[in-house]
Amino acid sequence: MSENILEVRNVSKSFKEQVVLKNLSFTVKSGETFGLLGPNGAGKTTTMRMIMNILQPDEGEILFQGQPRQRLKGVHFGYLPEERGLYPRARVLDVLVYFGTLNDLAPRKAEVEAIRYLDRLGIIEYTDTRINELSKGIQQKIQFIAAFLHDPDVLILDEPFTGLDPINQSVLQEILEEFKKKNKVLILSTHMMDQAEKMCDHICLINQAQVVIDGSVSNIRKRFREDAYYLEADAPIPFISSLKGIQILEEGKNNYKFVLEEGSVSLAEILKQVEQKTKIRKFEVFEPSLHDIFIRLIQEQTEVKS
Amino acid sequence: MKNIFRVARWEFVSRIKSRSFLFNTFISPFLFTAVITLPLFIFNLQPQITTKLIGLIDLSGQNIKEELQRELNRNYRLDNRSSEYLVMNVAVNNSSSYNRMASKFEEIKSRLDSVSLVYDQIKEQRMEYYKNTRIPNRDYVLRTSYEKLQNTREEKELIEIELSRFKTALDSLYKREAQRMADSLLYTDVLNAYLIFLPDFAKTGIVEYHTKTPGDLREVERFEKILQTIIIKKRILNDQIPRSKLQRWFRPIYLKKYQLLQEGQQEWNFYVQFYGPLIGVFLLFMAIFTAGGYVFSSVLLEKSNRVIEVLLSYVTSSQLMGGKILGLGFLGLVQIFSWFAITGILLSTGIIPADKISYLTMQNALYFLIYFSLGFLFYGAIFVTIGSVSASEYDAQQINQLLRTIAIFPVLLSLLVLANPNAPLIRLLSFIPFLTPSFMIMRIPLSIEPITFDIYGTILLMIVSIGFMIIISGRIFRMSTLMVGKKLTPQEIWTWIKIK
């Protein structure tokens, strides 16, 4: 199966005087979950709107399989915008069939797919209910179905997990995993860093109209590793802070994050001493979370600019 | 292209079953027709249950009552042939002040009578004195009788002056008292109305008509007509024309109106000629604004609930706009064909008399369809623009209301159109695209001569205007639909119009 590639190449976009995106580039490969991250106003929604062909870039281009976005034929996109809404007086199945047919599904096929997804998300009983009679959570599930009902080649979800309960979050994750396996391009935009960390293979962090970092999650985490260690024991071990050549970064009730000063005490020695006092529950090389990296990079960029 | 039809189908299907569409198609036209024609029916078909009592205060001393009653009887009778109007003099016998004055008047009158008698006797006596030359002391007798005659004449003249003064005062009191009495009779609904004839009514032509309902135009018109006849008769009689001729001259006249049409003569009926095109304009207005209103609310709804963003990610803005206009325009056509079908049923069952309404033709139905389509496309494009640039539904509704007012404006000039459908002002206004459909739909059935130039001219102008509006609205729609809750400045809109 050949790999599908979506490329955003040197894209810039301004609204009047305000520069929203400046020379933005990244590449998304099929089979990976791509996370488009950034603080509010970073330009995420504009980027997604340009990928969806709702807006056109002032400069640069967006390519899918090497073909410019505007000239693509027969490639289907699915989109769940952050600001969501449906036709309040329409019936669930009618809305889903309408969105399906707009993406070239035959009405009958759209109906079958809609019912299949409604069943999978546990809301089959609302098939003939009017949208305005449904709760917000159920409306959100219907919007999800509308976004991937037609089995798009590229699926873009803006803040997909907001407002969903944990059970439905995992159902959605499951569906997205399946989607990813079908060699499709999947782009998520989210503020929930733990979700991004769990779901994304590749992230691109944008801030103030520019890419701050772009790469696989594991590489980024490695890059921001501080050579720190994390140790968690059964009981408090206060003596650790008095050991020579150790610098405590964070201290919890039974856990510690620390770094070793160069050429001082060895790691094996410290672990030995701790084990003499209490049992070690967990020990690992500490890798920063995406959340920490995100905050650090944004802060750094803001400081540089100011 | 397929997506245009998909959007059109969605818009059509989701609206055709809506209550508002069914109401506007099947209830509103009947309600409107009822609202404008019911008063007319009520006006013409007022139940003739009882004879109406008309009070009369006659200060002319010309015994108007008989004449008035005669004229009224000649023109207006109830279904059972009895009089529709009964005239009665308003009596003032119960007024003590009037009675007192009247008795004094009578007293002066008797004094005048007795003095006149004495005066006549003296004159007679003097005649005898003249004739009889053998009367002793004839000169003396003649002189003294002359003095007596002089004195009596002087007394008679004084009494006459007094009587005349008293008569004026008595008439004034009579008028006041009679009016007071008539008012109370009017107030208690004994009288339907009362008339006051002043002494010089024949000269001035002024007669007072007092009623609780001066707005009852039918009654007013009837009395004007009758009084016109009476007054003219009086004036003619004053000019020494024999009464026998008058009867013939004043036989009631009825003007039977015919209109010359290309296909021949047809009896002219105000109600058919006026209300028909008016209902036509209303239906056209309804069709344009029902479908146009749906375009408008559809854009507003999709914008306010953010569906527009998803839609624009699957279809282009021109496909979305085109689909809406196509689907809802088709909805408007369904509405019009429903009305054609209803009209057809009413014609075939004879409820609408086809032979009396010359303008119910296939050609005019075609013009109706053409002007609907043009009006809808023109206003539809404007509605798309308003829907997409409005920051809130409230703002949008205000502009919508303004557009409706402009479009219905020709109805205000409907009487002018009826009088002369091809007047220069009306022709000029017909060429303003906002007003074209309404004016043309009134003018086509009313005009007796073909207005081919105006029809083709307005159609051409509308097509150009629609093209222009669609280009502008397309550009604005493309740019503004993603802006939510932000009030746009005219400069921003102008910038978008310029972007290709």
Chai-1 contact restraints between the chains, C-beta under 6 A:
chainA,res_idxA,chainB,res_idxB,connection_type,confidence,min_distance_angstrom,max_distance_angstrom,comment,restraint_id
A,M52,B,S313,contact,1.0,0.0,6.0,A-B,restraint_1
A,I54,B,L312,contact,1.0,0.0,6.0,A-B,restraint_2
A,I54,B,S313,contact,1.0,0.0,6.0,A-B,restraint_3
A,Y79,B,S313,contact,1.0,0.0,6.0,A-B,restraint_4
A,P81,B,E309,contact,1.0,0.0,6.0,A-B,restraint_5
A,E83,B,R306,contact,1.0,0.0,6.0,A-B,restraint_6
A,G85,B,N305,contact,1.0,0.0,6.0,A-B,restraint_7
A,G85,B,R306,contact,1.0,0.0,6.0,A-B,restraint_8
A,G85,B,V307,contact,1.0,0.0,6.0,A-B,restraint_9
A,Y98,B,W10,contact,1.0,0.0,6.0,A-B,restraint_10
A,T101,B,R6,contact,1.0,0.0,6.0,A-B,restraint_11
A,L102,B,N3,contact,1.0,0.0,6.0,A-B,restraint_12
A,L102,B,R6,contact,1.0,0.0,6.0,A-B,restraint_13
A,L102,B,Y314,contact,1.0,0.0,6.0,A-B,restraint_14
A,L102,B,V315,contact,1.0,0.0,6.0,A-B,restraint_15
A,N103,B,Y314,contact,1.0,0.0,6.0,A-B,restraint_16
